[in-house]
Amino acid sequence: MSTSSSLHIVWLRNDLRAYDNAALYYAAAVAKSEPDSAVVALFIATAKSWQQHQMAPIKQDFIRRRVIQLQSELAEQGIALLALEAGHYNDCSSIFEQLSALGMVALYSQTEYELREQQRDKRITRQLEAAGITVNWYDRLCTMAPGSILTQSGDTYKVFTPFKRNWLARLAQQGVTCYPKVKSANYYNVSALSNQLTLPLMAACDNSSAAWPVTEQQVLEQMRLFCQQQVADYQQSRDFPALSGTSNLSAYLACGIISAQQCVNRLQMEAGAALEQEKSGASIWLSELIWREFYKHILVAYPDLIKHQPFQADTAAIRWRNSHTLFKAWCDGKTGYPIVDAAMRQLNQTGWMHNRLRMITASFLVKDLHVDWRWGEHYFMSQLIDGDFAANNGGWQWAASTGTDAAPYFRIFNPVTQSERFDPDGTFLRQFIPELLKLNSKEIHWPHKKGTPPAYWPAVVDHNEARKITLTLFTEAKNADG
């Protein structure tokens, strides 16, 4: 055990794992070749910055619980994890200034794509390099890094299908690399180090995310079992919220408890020839992983998206009606449309929402209530345990018909027919709307038919009338430049 070593600091952010962690892998390799060198993992909780980014409290708790668990897991590998509590991203500069004075010789970390995070990392890089410290960045948030999948003219794809085709060709050509778990030859006791730093250790969690396991082995086992036993049925069951038909891995991907590379690698191992079948469950799940990467590539190529600008510039002219009353009804799950209300209650109660329901609720807010999609985007981020800016922004802009590869503006989900199709027996509705428990599977999707006593909240809008208004709003915006 050492307290006077050259420190190779691994700054963990969205890669809270021991397996397939390039920064840990290379830090351990370099430190092993140098006498009196040790690997120390570092995590900096920045609660005020998280709040500015609308990070859900349940996600903040999830991250803190995972960091505490990771401390134990890395300790078994001979690597100490120093977890500090800061306020803003700007406080990171002071931390690294202190670590530089205490023996830090190199930094290893995974890149992040959002604008403020990029600006923070550039400042840290300049600061450390000026002090003679080596800085190493690893682009591992995607299986195929942004900039590696381009059109023949060298541009970022704006449409998913050709992006996917190129992505799959690249996968077949180069495969996917996952790094093994590593051990450090020299354990560094960080207690003395932490006593010399001006910022306190990371604050405790509140266990609001307790329903979500945070042990790495449990998550890897969940991924393995999904790829072995459930993915074959994914195409048939993924759109039905009453079924356990999805992987439930999105929260773990968002925090980096598992990597996209691990998911692709495990899917290849378990699915085999099924991956070559276009409509198989395995190939459809792979497509969902590719969608996740598509939105990250778009974010890097078009950083104005982080400023909540619409991808399709002409849609900035849409005159949203933005009723605070209707928005609150949507947030609270009291719109009178059962599938919308059940979905929003699922989000508010659990911090998660089924993907089909995300599309339905987003379409309803924008195209039935005529509320700016950015209101919904912010609300989702403030509630979701799997909140990820690129995926959330991409999904909202798709539903609002303002984004890249977006649904045509005249494609407007009918919430009643969506409910009848994807929750035919009303099982999901009854789970989250006890007011409708006594209704049969036909009545439950629209409990407002004439001649029946009021069974539920009155509908806040008429869908058919709202649809006409939506078409007018988009047509006016598109004609504004013409």
KAZI-V453865 format. One record per helix or strand of 3 or more residues. SS is the DSSP state (hx for helix, st for strand). FROM is the first residue (numbers start at 1). TO is the last residue. Records with the same first field share a line. If there is no record, write none. Layout:
BEGIN
SS: FROM-TO + FROM-TO
END
This chain:
BEGIN
st: 6-12 + 37-46 + 80-86 + 104-110 + 134-138
hx: 22-32 + 47-52 + 57-75 + 91-101 + 115-130 + 160-174 + 190-195 + 216-237 + 250-255 + 260-276 + 281-301 + 303-307 + 313-317 + 324-332 + 338-350 + 355-367 + 373-383 + 389-400 + 415-422 + 427-432 + 434-436 + 463-480
END
